[in-house]
């Protein structure tokens, strides 16, 4: 059988040496490149001579994706076509689905519409992120039967999660391949999808998956969905962390070569691994020089599979660690050249080298005015606290300042004053859970002078400056209500905004009562807030205030009260008349609480002001059974029916039909209650 299998391959004439430190690859075929000629912007292609093309535009795959077979000589993607830059979903889909070859540079954050959309990539394409700017949010890519010669590199693909950990309903993968061949998936950060991060199905073969971060997901990487044993796959230098299963699960693969991967289960998180590398069915797997940290059942196999281990390191692991089988080991060097890194070097090498690179997909050295300030608790940054970095931002700054916060828990309060606009606070971890800003003040907590903070003053993070952004971190108020029963005033704000053009992308905002306060700089001022791909957790009025706010493609998590009871309200808008209030759209409302125990909102006439006209619209969202059949409630002696509360096309066990207790928008009304209508002349863009 081995001689028959070997006949399908022709070895590449040019050896590609992989597995070496990134700094040494500049002279190799896979060099990342630095400064090259300008290519088109806004999806305007410009052809250039092959000699002038940046190295990343002509890079070819290693591993099994480099093998000549099935009429395809290795994997080089869109190398022979034009290079285009895309910043919109329409342009990305236009070029990715075209018949012609293209190198497609993704130079912006692109939101998938609808959530879960997978672009059907056609053959001879390279899709590559421009530095770290290329992000695909809420969806991914699909490679169908016969699609070949595709490279997907240097992208962040994230946040299609629908609030259910082991989601059986939403098949929203980062990258799914059904019967494709010659595919290279390299240097991506794929996380927090609704089913799996990568699925290689239905005899997909000549696949190489290298230098990716795969994290924060139930299922990392599934391989199989076939009774045939024909696929050849190389998986190397990937960082797989905080995933439960399919790490990967490799079913019926003729040659599965896994080497120099780092699998990590951090005991300090809520995600626990079920198993690590799994050889299933008739798979023949060679597992070399990988590092397993804290994994349960780090290496397992079916009785029908062949699994050979060499040189792996296991630290803090437990359970099954298997090898053997009736088959014989294969030699990958029969098909391609490769060089192993020492297993003990793998964690440092992969943690520093996996994921998007600033040097990939970039053709020009920019003179951007963006300033970056680094925060690290351990002193490896310029500042040890987030507030110290904020204090260092010049007053009345005119350009973007990014405060880059390394992983850790920062127990402090942070205030961004009104004279420091254009600030971004961004966590640098692989998960939004890695960087946490937390404090525990409540409204009734006393200051040193004996006065109390009040609700507004209790905020862990307070933002009073326009054009603020927060990304990839957690903002928390962990005030303990049960332990502080004697405190008068349990309202405890995690994040308060009081400015315009505030963007929260990929964050967690968590607390109990009054978690997220969305205000404006004054009663006559406009304050727009856009929240996307995020989590908001609380129990009583935990999204409240007078701002104009959109919660889009996010998960609203309902939380029990300190006494264990289930009862609460999601929103408490205090919207001025003739202004827009809160819009929750394409999101999920769920939580581990009793059925029919939460209202979607109640009308807050702050200070008894009868001139206010509170507004919440919940549309195109999934509502769990926790939502009451009559989801709106009165507050402070004012009837919600005299204000603006409505739904439109919600689904789920908590959704309901139109009634006097459950107003539904007409199609015409819904057309005027969209994200664009809410935000007006502002289009949020990650900076």
Secondary structure, 3 states (H helix, E strand, C coil): CHHHHHCCCECCCCCCCCCCCHHHHHHCCCCCCCCCCCCCCCCCCECCCHHHCCHHHHCCCCHHHHCEECCEECCCCCCCCEEEEECCHHHHHHHHCCCCCEEEEECCEEECCCCCCEEECCCCEEEEECCCCCEEECCEEEECCCCEEEEEECCEEECCCCCCCCCCCCCCCCEEEECCEEEEEECCEEECCCCEEEEEECCCEEEEEECCEEEEEEEEEEEECCCCCCEEEEEECCEEEEEEEEEEEEECEEEEEEECCEEECCCCCCCCCCCCEEEECCCEEEEECCEEECCECCEEECCCCEEEEECCEEECCECCECCECCCCCCCHHHCCCCCCCCHHHHHHHHHHHCCCCCCCCCCCCCCCCCEEEEECCCCCCCECCHHHHHHHCCCCCCCCEEEEECCEEEECCEEECCCCCCEEEEECCCCCCCEEEEECCCCCCECCCCCECHHHHCCCEEECCCCCEEECCEEEECCCCHHHCCCCCCCCCCEEEECCCEEEECCEEECCECCEEEECCCCCCCCEEEEECCEEEECEEEEEECCEEEEECCEEEECCCCCCCCCEEEEEECCCCCCCCEEEECCEEEECCCCCCEEEEECCCHHHCCCCCCEEEEECCEECCCECCCCEECECCECHHHCEEEEECCECCCCCCCECCECECCHHHHHCCCHHHHHCCCCCCCC
